[in-house]
């Protein structure tokens, strides 16, 4: 909203883990050195911990950017799964063929071991990175320990990086976890910025975004530092909100009144408890108009059973009716439980795609036939960006949480389905109730690969060419081979859509391509093109 006003080339205080904005304090350099040391070792576990918002994920992305070509990565962003599900996800991340194989832990480990031995023979290295690792269960941690036993006589075959909050340190300090803890070859705990580092942090992010640091007068630094407690993510949220306030007033600089209001709004949920572990939720509630982009989604694995049936394709196009309702208050029935509301919400979401939910269990923990869930965090701008119906996590005035289906959204109001009730509520009411979490679903084409290599061929390349043609109208040879020109077009598309142009075909890239190339898909806003 204020990018052009301040002549930024990029949003300076986005909370996306963009390595370009990484400000390397002495502690960040030490942490990165520990990560790189672990990478160069012959195996074991590397541990990076720190409070929410201290830059762990950004640091990890920086390490990934420095990886040599002969390193393969399996990246797990949502580790709340069973040991079997985790092994399956790891196999999928390494693009292992599990077709015609019995789905069980032994199958996954055997297949992974064959892949790792082949990598070792070819001089390639395999690493597994698990973010939010404090959410790993004891059983899964034990399975990870067993994975470190995959080895030759001289080398471990899999390097494991665990990135998590301080609870991860406490978990590994337990007596029953001593075997796993003994496998940790490097560990580092990342802390908040001190005041000297904070001053450099503000200036660094402003310079990277192409603007003058004077937009934030230095006389305000102590006030921002005290409010943020030196946590980078909270610094970003306060500064982002302050810039929005200055833009709204037409000011060229952030003023004292605007800054006070920004701090108050960001910390308004619980001013007396400014601990880092609640920062993300506080920010999402307070700053719903800001532009957030958190690539934190994980691809949930496809397993064996389908749990819904497809309706005829022609019904999909007509699944979302035009809705014209008067504005009403956002109310949730007193007898509607969180779990029941979730079932209703996903049923409504699948109906919009011409699908029928066949079970009341959590859909994102099961097989979805050719479909996957994308769990995301962000603001209303993010929802308009993906421009497709989603399931939202909301909070009632009583503090009770529940789920609802967001069917459509514009600048003034949103159409929500809560249980069997269809409501049109104001954007303000929605922002106050929404906890910033959403789940979208996306289709997995035949032969889909997240990471493409030049020379790779198959039916998915045809799908990709068709989708990119709808996006950029650049005619090509129609080959089913992934060549340099197609890779360039893919990165160009990602850049134009505000997605990191890394050539990785993740869920956000897939959703945007699908929305542009398939006009029958339901959309949040008819004003959005593609």
SEMAR-26658 format. One record per residue (C-alpha): residue number from 1; residue in three letters; x, y, z. Coordinates in Angstrom, 1 decimal, decimal comma. Layout:
   seq   type       c1       c2       c3
   NUM    Ala        X        Y        Z
...
//
This chain:
   seq   type       c1       c2       c3
     1    Unk      0,0      0,0      0,0
     2    Unk      2,9      2,4      0,7
     3    Unk      5,6      1,0     -1,6
     4    Unk      5,3      3,7     -4,2
     5    Unk      4,7      6,5     -1,6
     6    Unk      8,2      5,9     -0,1
     7    Unk      9,7      4,7     -3,4
     8    Unk     10,7      1,3     -2,1
     9    Unk     12,0     -1,3     -4,6
    10    Unk     10,9     -4,0     -2,1
    11    Unk      8,8     -4,0      1,1
    12    Unk     11,5     -3,3      3,7
    13    Unk      9,7     -4,9      6,7
    14    Unk      8,0     -8,0      5,2
    15    Unk      8,2    -11,0      7,6
    16    Unk      8,9    -13,3      4,7
    17    Unk     12,3    -15,2      5,2
    18    Unk     14,1    -13,4      2,4
    19    Unk     17,8    -14,0      2,5
    20    Unk     18,5    -10,7      0,8
    21    Unk     17,3     -8,9      4,0
    22    Unk     19,3    -11,0      6,4
    23    Unk     21,2     -8,7      8,7
    24    Unk     24,3    -10,6      9,9
    25    Unk     25,1     -9,8     13,5
    26    Unk     28,0    -11,6     15,2
    27    Unk     25,5    -14,2     16,6
    28    Unk     24,0    -14,8     13,1
    29    Unk     27,5    -15,3     11,7
    30    Unk     28,2    -17,8     14,4
    31    Unk     24,9    -19,6     13,8
    32    Unk     25,5    -19,8     10,1
    33    Unk     29,0    -21,0     10,7
    34    Unk     27,6    -23,9     12,8
    35    Unk     25,1    -24,8     10,0
    36    Unk     27,9    -24,8      7,4
    37    Unk     30,2    -26,8      9,7
    38    Unk     27,4    -29,4     10,0
    39    Unk     27,0    -29,4      6,3
    40    Unk     30,7    -30,2      5,8
    41    Unk     30,7    -33,0      8,4
    42    Unk     30,2    -36,7      7,7
    43    Unk     26,7    -36,9      9,2
    44    Unk     24,8    -36,5     12,4
    45    Unk     22,3    -33,9     13,5
    46    Unk     22,7    -30,1     13,5
    47    Unk     20,5    -28,1     15,9
    48    Unk     19,5    -24,4     15,5
    49    Unk     17,1    -23,0     18,1
    50    Unk     15,9    -19,5     19,0
    51    Unk     12,8    -17,6     20,0
    52    Unk     10,0    -16,9     17,5
    53    Unk     11,0    -14,2     15,0
    54    Unk     14,8    -14,2     15,7
    55    Unk     15,7    -15,2     12,1
    56    Unk     16,1    -18,9     12,2
    57    Unk     14,3    -19,7      9,0
    58    Unk     15,9    -16,8      7,1
    59    Unk     19,3    -18,0      8,2
    60    Unk     18,4    -21,5      7,0
    61    Unk     17,4    -20,1      3,6
    62    Unk     20,7    -18,3      3,5
    63    Unk     22,5    -21,6      4,0
    64    Unk     20,4    -23,2      1,3
    65    Unk     21,4    -20,5     -1,1
    66    Unk     25,0    -21,4     -0,5
    67    Unk     24,6    -25,1     -1,1
    68    Unk     26,7    -26,6     -3,9
    69    Unk     25,0    -28,3     -6,9
    70    Unk     25,7    -31,8     -5,6
    71    Unk     23,6    -31,4     -2,5
    72    Unk     20,0    -32,6     -2,5
    73    Unk     17,5    -31,2      0,0
    74    Unk     14,4    -32,6      1,7
    75    Unk     12,7    -29,7      3,3
    76    Unk      9,9    -30,4      5,9
    77    Unk      8,0    -27,3      7,0
    78    Unk      5,1    -28,9      8,9
    79    Unk      6,5    -31,8     11,1
    80    Unk      3,2    -32,5     12,9
    81    Unk      2,9    -36,0     11,6
    82    Unk      3,5    -39,6     12,5
    83    Unk      6,8    -41,4     11,9
    84    Unk      5,4    -43,2      8,8
    85    Unk      4,1    -39,9      7,4
    86    Unk      7,4    -38,2      7,9
    87    Unk      9,3    -41,0      6,1
    88    Unk      6,8    -40,8      3,2
    89    Unk      7,3    -37,0      3,1
    90    Unk     11,0    -37,4      3,0
    91    Unk     10,8    -39,9      0,2
    92    Unk      8,6    -37,5     -1,8
    93    Unk     10,9    -34,6     -1,2
    94    Unk     13,7    -36,7     -2,7
    95    Unk     11,4    -37,6     -5,6
    96    Unk     11,6    -41,4     -4,9
    97    Unk      9,3    -43,7     -6,8
    98    Unk      7,1    -45,5     -4,4
    99    Unk      4,6    -46,9     -6,9
   100    Unk      3,8    -50,6     -6,7
   101    Unk      5,4    -50,8     -3,3
   102    Unk      3,8    -51,7      0,0
   103    Unk      3,3    -48,5      2,0
   104    Unk      5,0    -49,1      5,4
   105    Unk      8,0    -47,8      7,4
   106    Unk     10,3    -50,6      6,1
   107    Unk      9,5    -49,8      2,5
   108    Unk     10,2    -46,1      3,0
   109    Unk     13,5    -46,7      4,8
   110    Unk     14,7    -49,3      2,3
   111    Unk     13,9    -47,0     -0,6
   112    Unk     15,6    -44,1      1,1
   113    Unk     18,7    -46,1      1,9
   114    Unk     19,0    -47,2     -1,8
   115    Unk     18,8    -43,6     -2,8
   116    Unk     21,4    -42,4     -0,3
   117    Unk     23,8    -45,2     -1,2
   118    Unk     23,5    -44,1     -4,9
   119    Unk     24,1    -40,5     -3,9
   120    Unk     27,2    -41,5     -2,0
   121    Unk     28,6    -43,5     -4,9
   122    Unk     28,0    -40,5     -7,2
   123    Unk     29,6    -38,0     -4,8
   124    Unk     26,3    -36,4     -3,9
   125    Unk     25,2    -35,3     -0,5
   126    Unk     21,7    -35,6      1,0
   127    Unk     20,4    -33,3      3,7
   128    Unk     17,1    -33,3      5,6
   129    Unk     15,9    -29,9      7,0
   130    Unk     13,0    -29,9      9,4
   131    Unk     11,6    -26,5     10,4
   132    Unk      9,4    -25,9     13,5
   133    Unk     11,1    -29,1     14,9
   134    Unk      9,8    -28,4     18,4
   135    Unk      6,5    -29,9     17,1
   136    Unk      8,1    -33,3     16,5
   137    Unk      6,7    -36,1     18,6
   138    Unk      8,9    -38,5     20,7
   139    Unk      8,2    -41,3     18,2
   140    Unk      9,2    -39,2     15,3
   141    Unk     12,4    -38,1     17,0
   142    Unk     13,3    -41,7     17,6
   143    Unk     12,7    -42,5     14,0
   144    Unk     15,1    -39,6     13,0
   145    Unk     17,7    -41,0     15,3
   146    Unk     17,4    -44,3     13,5
   147    Unk     17,8    -42,5     10,2
   148    Unk     21,3    -41,4     11,3
   149    Unk     22,2    -45,2     11,3
   150    Unk     22,0    -45,2      7,5
   151    Unk     25,7    -45,3      6,8
   152    Unk     28,7    -46,9      5,1
   153    Unk     31,8    -48,0      6,9
   154    Unk     33,1    -44,5      6,8
   155    Unk     30,3    -42,0      6,2
   156    Unk     26,8    -41,2      7,4
   157    Unk     24,5    -41,0      4,4
   158    Unk     22,0    -38,4      5,7
   159    Unk     22,7    -35,0      7,3
   160    Unk     19,8    -33,8      9,5
   161    Unk     19,1    -30,2     10,4
   162    Unk     16,6    -29,5     13,1
   163    Unk     15,3    -25,8     13,3
   164    Unk     13,1    -24,9     16,2
   165    Unk     12,0    -22,9     19,2
   166    Unk     13,6    -23,2     22,7
   167    Unk     11,2    -26,0     23,5
   168    Unk     13,3    -28,2     21,1
   169    Unk     16,3    -27,7     23,4
   170    Unk     14,2    -28,7     26,4
   171    Unk     12,9    -31,7     24,5
   172    Unk     16,3    -33,0     23,6
   173    Unk     17,5    -32,4     27,2
   174    Unk     15,2    -35,1     28,5
   175    Unk     16,8    -38,3     29,8
   176    Unk     14,9    -40,5     27,3
   177    Unk     16,3    -38,3     24,5
   178    Unk     19,9    -38,8     25,4
   179    Unk     20,7    -41,1     22,5
   180    Unk     19,4    -38,6     20,0
   181    Unk     21,1    -35,7     21,8
   182    Unk     24,4    -37,5     21,5
   183    Unk     24,0    -37,5     17,7
   184    Unk     24,0    -33,7     17,6
   185    Unk     27,4    -32,6     16,2
   186    Unk     26,7    -28,8     16,2
   187    Unk     24,2    -26,7     18,0
   188    Unk     23,5    -23,0     18,4
   189    Unk     20,8    -20,9     20,1
   190    Unk     19,9    -17,6     18,4
   191    Unk     18,9    -14,7     20,6
   192    Unk     17,3    -11,3     20,1
   193    Unk     19,2     -8,2     18,8
   194    Unk     20,9     -5,8     21,2
   195    Unk     20,4     -2,1     20,8
   196    Unk     23,6     -1,5     18,7
   197    Unk     22,5     -4,3     16,3
   198    Unk     19,0     -3,0     16,2
   199    Unk     20,1      0,3     14,8
   200    Unk     22,1     -1,4     12,0
   201    Unk     19,1     -3,7     11,4
   202    Unk     16,8     -0,8     10,6
   203    Unk     19,3      0,9      8,3
   204    Unk     20,2     -2,4      6,5
   205    Unk     16,6     -3,2      5,6
   206    Unk     15,9      0,3      4,4
   207    Unk     19,0      0,3      2,2
   208    Unk     18,1     -3,1      0,7
   209    Unk     14,6     -1,7     -0,1
   210    Unk     16,2      1,3     -1,9
   211    Unk     15,1      3,9      0,5
   212    Unk     16,7      6,3      3,0
   213    Unk     16,9      5,2      6,7
   214    Unk     15,9      8,8      7,6
   215    Unk     12,2      7,8      7,0
   216    Unk     12,6      6,4     10,6
   217    Unk     14,2      9,2     12,6
   218    Unk     16,9      7,8     15,0
   219    Unk     15,3      9,5     17,9
   220    Unk     12,6      6,8     17,8
   221    Unk     15,0      3,9     17,8
   222    Unk     15,0      3,4     21,6
   223    Unk     11,2      3,4     21,6
   224    Unk     10,9      0,7     18,9
   225    Unk     13,7     -1,3     20,5
   226    Unk     12,0     -1,3     23,9
   227    Unk      8,6     -2,3     22,4
   228    Unk     10,0     -5,1     20,2
   229    Unk     12,5     -6,4     22,9
   230    Unk     15,0     -6,8     20,0
   231    Unk     13,0     -9,5     18,2
   232    Unk     13,4     -9,0     14,4
   233    Unk      9,9    -10,1     13,5
   234    Unk      8,3     -7,8     16,0
   235    Unk     10,6     -4,9     14,8
   236    Unk      9,3     -5,6     11,3
   237    Unk      5,6     -5,6     12,3
   238    Unk      5,9     -2,3     14,2
   239    Unk      7,9     -0,6     11,5
   240    Unk      5,6     -1,9      8,8
   241    Unk      2,5     -0,6     10,6
   242    Unk      4,2      2,8     11,2
   243    Unk      5,0      3,1      7,5
   244    Unk      1,4      2,4      6,7
   245    Unk      0,3      5,1      9,2
   246    Unk      2,7      7,6      7,7
   247    Unk      1,4      6,8      4,2
   248    Unk     -2,2      7,2      5,3
   249    Unk     -1,3     10,8      6,6
   250    Unk      0,7     11,6      3,5
   251    Unk      3,9     12,1      5,5
   252    Unk      7,4     11,6      4,2
   253    Unk      8,7     10,5      7,6
   254    Unk      7,3      8,4     10,5
   255    Unk      6,1     10,8     13,2
   256    Unk      5,9     10,2     17,0
   257    Unk      2,1      9,9     17,0
   258    Unk      2,1      7,4     14,2
   259    Unk      4,8      5,3     15,8
   260    Unk      2,9      5,3     19,2
   261    Unk     -0,2      4,1     17,4
   262    Unk      1,7      1,4     15,5
   263    Unk      3,2      0,1     18,7
   264    Unk     -0,1      0,1     20,4
   265    Unk     -1,9     -1,7     17,6
   266    Unk      0,8     -4,4     17,2
   267    Unk      0,9     -5,1     21,0
   268    Unk     -2,8     -4,4     21,7
   269    Unk     -3,8     -8,0     22,3
   270    Unk     -1,8     -8,4     25,5
   271    Unk      0,3     -5,3     26,2
   272    Unk      1,6     -6,8     29,5
   273    Unk      2,9    -10,0     27,9
   274    Unk      5,2     -9,2     25,0
   275    Unk      6,9    -12,6     24,9
   276    Unk      8,2    -13,7     21,5
   277    Unk      6,1    -16,8     21,3
   278    Unk      2,9    -14,9     20,8
   279    Unk      4,3    -12,4     18,3
   280    Unk      3,0    -14,1     15,2
   281    Unk     -0,6    -14,3     16,4
   282    Unk     -0,6    -10,7     17,7
   283    Unk      0,7     -9,4     14,4
   284    Unk     -1,8    -11,2     12,3
   285    Unk     -4,7     -9,9     14,3
   286    Unk     -3,5     -6,3     14,5
   287    Unk     -2,1     -5,8     11,0
   288    Unk     -4,7     -7,4      8,7
   289    Unk     -4,2     -4,7      6,0
   290    Unk     -0,4     -5,3      5,7
   291    Unk      1,2     -7,3      3,0
   292    Unk      2,6    -10,5      4,5
   293    Unk      4,1    -13,4      2,6
   294    Unk      5,2    -16,5      4,5
   295    Unk      6,3    -19,3      2,4
   296    Unk      5,6    -21,8      5,2
   297    Unk      3,6    -24,2      3,5
   298    Unk      4,3    -27,9      3,4
   299    Unk      3,2    -30,4      0,8
   300    Unk      1,2    -33,1      2,4
   301    Unk      1,9    -36,6      1,0
   302    Unk     -0,5    -38,6     -1,1
   303    Unk     -1,1    -42,1      0,4
   304    Unk     -3,4    -44,9     -0,6
   305    Unk     -7,1    -44,3     -0,2
   306    Unk     -9,3    -41,7     -1,7
   307    Unk    -11,7    -40,2      0,7
   308    Unk    -13,9    -38,2     -1,6
   309    Unk    -15,6    -38,7     -4,9
   310    Unk    -15,4    -36,3     -7,8
   311    Unk    -18,6    -34,7     -9,2
   312    Unk    -18,9    -34,3    -13,0
   313    Unk    -16,5    -31,7    -14,3
   314    Unk    -19,2    -29,4    -15,6
   315    Unk    -20,5    -29,0    -12,0
   316    Unk    -17,2    -27,5    -10,9
   317    Unk    -17,7    -24,4    -13,0
   318    Unk    -21,1    -23,8    -11,4
   319    Unk    -20,1    -24,8     -7,9
   320    Unk    -19,7    -21,2     -6,6
   321    Unk    -22,9    -19,2     -7,0
   322    Unk    -23,1    -15,4     -7,0
   323    Unk    -24,1    -14,4     -3,5
   324    Unk    -25,8    -11,1     -2,6
   325    Unk    -26,5    -10,9      1,1
   326    Unk    -27,0     -8,0      3,6
   327    Unk    -24,2     -7,4      6,1
   328    Unk    -24,7     -9,2      9,3
   329    Unk    -22,8     -9,7     12,6
   330    Unk    -20,2    -12,4     12,7
   331    Unk    -21,7    -15,0     15,1
   332    Unk    -20,9    -18,6     15,8
   333    Unk    -23,5    -21,0     17,2
   334    Unk    -22,9    -21,8     20,9
   335    Unk    -23,2    -25,5     20,3
   336    Unk    -20,7    -25,6     17,4
   337    Unk    -17,5    -27,3     18,5
   338    Unk    -14,1    -26,5     16,9
   339    Unk    -13,8    -30,0     15,4
   340    Unk    -17,4    -30,0     14,0
   341    Unk    -16,9    -26,6     12,5
   342    Unk    -13,8    -27,8     10,8
   343    Unk    -15,7    -30,7      9,2
   344    Unk    -18,4    -28,3      7,9
   345    Unk    -15,8    -25,9      6,6
   346    Unk    -13,9    -28,5      4,6
   347    Unk    -17,1    -29,9      3,2
   348    Unk    -18,1    -26,5      2,0
   349    Unk    -14,7    -25,9      0,5
   350    Unk    -14,7    -29,2     -1,4
   351    Unk    -18,2    -28,5     -2,7
   352    Unk    -16,9    -25,4     -4,4
   353    Unk    -14,4    -27,6     -6,3
   354    Unk    -17,0    -30,2     -7,2
   355    Unk    -15,8    -32,6     -4,6
   356    Unk    -17,6    -34,6     -1,9
   357    Unk    -16,1    -35,2      1,5
   358    Unk    -16,5    -38,8      2,5
   359    Unk    -15,2    -38,7      6,1
   360    Unk    -15,3    -36,5      9,1
   361    Unk    -11,7    -37,0      9,9
   362    Unk     -9,1    -34,2      9,4
   363    Unk     -8,8    -34,0      5,6
   364    Unk     -5,2    -32,7      5,6
   365    Unk     -4,0    -35,8      7,5
   366    Unk     -5,4    -38,2      5,0
   367    Unk     -5,1    -38,9      1,3
   368    Unk     -6,7    -36,4     -1,0
   369    Unk     -7,0    -37,9     -4,5
   370    Unk     -4,8    -35,8     -6,6
   371    Unk     -5,2    -32,9     -4,2
   372    Unk     -3,1    -31,5     -1,4
   373    Unk     -3,6    -29,0      1,4
   374    Unk     -1,6    -25,8      1,6
   375    Unk     -1,6    -24,5      5,2
   376    Unk     -0,7    -20,8      5,2
   377    Unk     -0,4    -17,7      7,5
   378    Unk     -0,8    -14,1      6,4
   379    Unk     -3,2    -11,2      6,0
   380    Unk     -6,2    -10,4      3,8
   381    Unk     -3,8     -9,3      1,1
   382    Unk     -2,4    -12,8      0,9
   383    Unk     -5,9    -14,3      0,5
   384    Unk     -6,7    -12,0     -2,4
   385    Unk     -3,3    -12,9     -3,9
   386    Unk     -4,0    -16,6     -4,1
   387    Unk     -7,6    -15,6     -5,0
   388    Unk     -9,3    -18,9     -4,1
   389    Unk    -11,7    -20,1     -1,4
   390    Unk    -10,0    -21,2      1,8
   391    Unk    -10,8    -22,5      5,3
   392    Unk    -10,1    -19,9      7,9
   393    Unk     -9,4    -20,3     11,6
   394    Unk    -11,4    -17,7     13,6
   395    Unk    -11,9    -16,8     17,2
   396    Unk    -15,2    -15,8     18,8
   397    Unk    -15,5    -13,0     21,4
   398    Unk    -15,4    -15,6     24,1
   399    Unk    -12,0    -16,8     22,8
   400    Unk    -13,4    -20,0     21,5
   401    Unk    -11,8    -21,1     18,2
   402    Unk    -13,7    -22,4     15,1
   403    Unk    -13,3    -22,8     11,4
   404    Unk    -15,3    -21,2      8,5
   405    Unk    -15,2    -21,3      4,7
   406    Unk    -14,3    -18,0      3,1
   407    Unk    -16,2    -18,1     -0,2
   408    Unk    -15,7    -14,6     -1,5
   409    Unk    -13,9    -11,4     -0,5
   410    Unk    -13,8     -7,8     -1,7
   411    Unk    -12,7     -4,5     -0,2
   412    Unk    -15,8     -4,1      2,0
   413    Unk    -17,1     -7,5      2,9
   414    Unk    -16,6    -11,2      2,9
   415    Unk    -19,0    -14,2      2,4
   416    Unk    -18,4    -16,8      5,0
   417    Unk    -20,0    -20,2      5,5
   418    Unk    -20,1    -21,2      9,2
   419    Unk    -21,7    -24,7      9,6
   420    Unk    -24,9    -24,5      7,5
   421    Unk    -25,2    -20,7      7,7
   422    Unk    -24,1    -18,3      5,0
   423    Unk    -23,1    -14,8      6,2
   424    Unk    -21,9    -11,6      4,7
   425    Unk    -19,7     -9,8      7,2
   426    Unk    -17,6     -6,7      7,0
   427    Unk    -13,9     -6,9      6,4
   428    Unk    -13,3     -5,2      9,8
   429    Unk    -15,3     -7,9     11,6
   430    Unk    -13,5    -10,6      9,7
   431    Unk    -10,1     -9,1     10,5
   432    Unk    -10,9     -9,0     14,2
   433    Unk    -12,0    -12,6     14,3
   434    Unk     -9,4    -14,2     12,0
   435    Unk     -6,3    -15,7     13,6
   436    Unk     -4,3    -15,4     10,4
   437    Unk     -4,3    -19,1      9,6
   438    Unk     -5,9    -20,5      6,4
   439    Unk     -5,9    -23,7      4,4
   440    Unk     -6,2    -23,9      0,6
   441    Unk     -6,3    -27,0     -1,5
   442    Unk     -4,6    -27,4     -4,9
   443    Unk     -4,6    -30,0     -7,6
   444    Unk     -1,5    -32,3     -8,2
   445    Unk     -1,2    -32,9    -12,0
   446    Unk      0,1    -36,3    -13,2
   447    Unk      3,8    -36,6    -13,0
   448    Unk      4,2    -33,6    -10,8
   449    Unk      7,7    -32,7     -9,6
   450    Unk      8,4    -29,9     -7,2
   451    Unk     12,1    -29,6     -8,2
   452    Unk     12,8    -29,7    -11,9
   453    Unk     16,1    -30,5    -13,5
   454    Unk     17,0    -29,5    -17,0
   455    Unk     16,6    -32,4    -19,4
   456    Unk     13,8    -33,9    -17,3
   457    Unk     10,8    -35,0    -19,4
   458    Unk      7,3    -36,2    -18,8
   459    Unk      3,6    -35,4    -18,9
   460    Unk      3,9    -32,8    -16,2
   461    Unk      6,2    -30,7    -18,5
   462    Unk      3,3    -30,5    -20,9
   463    Unk      1,0    -29,2    -18,2
   464    Unk      3,6    -26,7    -17,1
   465    Unk      4,0    -25,4    -20,7
   466    Unk      0,3    -25,0    -21,1
   467    Unk     -0,1    -23,2    -17,8
   468    Unk      2,8    -20,8    -18,5
   469    Unk      1,4    -20,1    -22,0
   470    Unk     -1,8    -18,9    -20,4
   471    Unk      0,3    -16,7    -18,1
   472    Unk      2,9    -15,1    -20,4
   473    Unk      1,5    -15,9    -23,9
   474    Unk      4,9    -16,8    -25,1
   475    Unk      4,6    -19,6    -27,7
   476    Unk      7,1    -22,4    -27,5
   477    Unk      8,0    -25,8    -29,2
   478    Unk      5,6    -27,8    -27,0
   479    Unk      8,3    -30,2    -26,0
   480    Unk      7,9    -32,4    -23,0
   481    Unk     11,5    -31,7    -22,0
   482    Unk     12,3    -29,2    -19,2
   483    Unk     14,9    -26,9    -20,9
   484    Unk     16,7    -23,7    -20,0
   485    Unk     14,1    -21,5    -21,7
   486    Unk     11,2    -23,1    -19,8
   487    Unk     13,1    -22,7    -16,5
   488    Unk     13,7    -19,0    -17,3
   489    Unk      9,9    -18,5    -18,0
   490    Unk      9,0    -20,2    -14,8
   491    Unk     11,3    -17,9    -12,7
   492    Unk     10,0    -14,9    -14,6
   493    Unk      6,4    -16,0    -13,7
   494    Unk      7,3    -16,4    -10,1
   495    Unk      8,9    -13,0     -9,9
   496    Unk      5,8    -11,4    -11,5
   497    Unk      3,6    -13,1     -8,9
   498    Unk      5,7    -12,0     -5,9
   499    Unk      6,9    -15,6     -5,4
   500    Unk     10,6    -16,2     -4,7
   501    Unk     12,0    -16,9     -8,2
   502    Unk     13,9    -20,1     -7,3
   503    Unk     12,4    -22,3    -10,0
   504    Unk     11,0    -24,6     -7,3
   505    Unk      7,4    -25,5     -8,3
   506    Unk      5,9    -25,4     -4,8
   507    Unk      2,2    -25,1     -3,9
   508    Unk      2,0    -21,3     -4,2
   509    Unk      3,4    -21,5     -7,7
   510    Unk      1,1    -24,3     -8,6
   511    Unk     -2,0    -22,5     -7,3
   512    Unk     -1,2    -19,3     -9,2
   513    Unk     -0,6    -21,3    -12,4
   514    Unk     -3,8    -23,2    -12,0
   515    Unk     -5,9    -20,1    -11,4
   516    Unk     -4,5    -18,4    -14,5
   517    Unk     -4,8    -21,5    -16,8
   518    Unk     -8,1    -22,9    -15,5
   519    Unk    -10,9    -20,4    -15,5
   520    Unk    -13,4    -22,9    -14,1
   521    Unk    -11,8    -22,8    -10,7
   522    Unk    -13,7    -20,9     -8,0
   523    Unk    -12,3    -17,5     -7,1
   524    Unk    -12,5    -15,3     -4,1
   525    Unk    -12,8    -12,1     -6,1
   526    Unk    -14,2    -11,8     -9,6
   527    Unk    -12,2     -8,6    -10,0
   528    Unk     -9,0    -10,6     -9,9
   529    Unk     -7,7    -11,9    -13,2
   530    Unk     -6,2    -15,3    -12,9
//
